[in-house]
């Protein structure tokens, strides 16, 4: 049964995911598209690979390839109670990407905030509890880990990281 509140959340999740990774992926398409093509199709000839760098993959294809690599992050941090109010939680929403099969997910430090436990939700709607492994406020980066990643190892798809020194910037 469709939950009417779940559908808008899914749309926001997909939109946020698309915006976050569109920028990162568009920048790295020239350097990573060739490597991804080589891994996806080991029978590809070198002339076909060279051609793929001049014709980057369509965004729809890239989004489909990374949809199991992206997670929505929900952080709840308790606020301090005043004498007139009871304590409550501040909820922060963000996104992150799967770094490895051990359940490590990279996100922004400001999304995690002071929370020690956060929830991650994948595009299929599955939600998992994570522990905050580390964060660097100056770099605004944090790493969380799914509490029990063993049963997820076949589902988790680490995002392929590019090497910016090998990036080819097209001339205009």
Buried (B, 14 or more C-beta within 10 A) or exposed (E): EEEEEEEEBBEEBBEBBBEBBEEBBEBBBBBBBBBBBEEEEEEBEEEEBEEBBEEBBEBEEBBEBBBBBBBBBBBBBEEEEEEEEEEEEEEBBBBBBBBBBBBBBBBBBBBBBEBEEBBBBBBEEEEBEBEBEEBEEEEEBBBBBBEEBEEBEEEBBBBEEBEEEEEEEEEE
